Amino acid sequence: MQEDLEQRTVSVSIQAAKLSGRVLRSALAAALRKMEQERTNPKVGRNSMKRLTYKDPGANTIEVPGRIRSFERYARKHQVRYHIEKELGTDPPKWTVYFKANQVDAVTAAFKEYTQKDLSRSSRPSLLTQLRKFKELAQTLGRDKVRNKEHGGPEL
């Protein structure tokens, strides 16, 4: 425990003409207020469940199948505070997203944008299948022509 307390450090920079006890006390008080504010106010984006339900224990949930990283981008864009848990034993994985009840509008906007992007992603053709198709096309075109040995290519 003592080592843990010794390893925690806080750096405070003060710009003053004369460093007095009052200036130092006010700077440390401001730093402590800032640290307390960061600890109690949940940050935007992914939070722990403890931090999310610190003042208001009610949290709504939504299940997200498949890719969760793409949802996280839209949640941070709409400044949603959320917590994510993965359901074990499901394939493809299912994710449960917990969010604050007072952020329903922001979550709705984030999910609307996420589902719109996800639907457009599923409707477009795969890049790998297109690449295979063009590769086969190039091979069939290359077989028809006879390459000249003088230009560095073998004759077929």
Secondary structure, DSSP 4 states (H G I P E B T S, - for coil): -HHHHHH---------SS--HHHHHHHHHHHHHHHHHHHHSPPSEE--HHHHTSS---EEEEEEES--HHHHHHHHHTT-EEEEEEETT-SS-EEEEEEEGGGHHHHHHHHHHHHHHHHHHHHSPPHHHHHHHHHHHHHHHHHHSPPPGGGT----
